[in-house]
Amino acid sequence: MPESDPPARPMKYPYTFSAKIAQFPIKFYFQNQWIWRYYFISLVLCAPVFYSISKLANSPANKAKWAEIRKREAEEHH
């Protein structure tokens, strides 16, 4: 029997971590659990919101305002 052929039947209990990963029914989880479907939908829906928040937070005017506030705080402490 060549080494490239898979075993004829799976182990009753996979002892090694790689055997556990090989026998894990990932396709079943993707098809039958609601969390995967809603995770990808929410990722698509939230990406524009996160982008706009990031764009607002990293605007030059906001950075200048933040630097001014930190400058005033530093002057108060010294």
Secondary structure as GFF3:
##gff-version 3
##sequence-region A 1 78
A	DSSP	alpha_helix	17	23	.	.	.	ID=ss1
A	DSSP	alpha_helix	26	32	.	.	.	ID=ss2
A	DSSP	alpha_helix	34	57	.	.	.	ID=ss3
A	DSSP	alpha_helix	60	77	.	.	.	ID=ss4
###
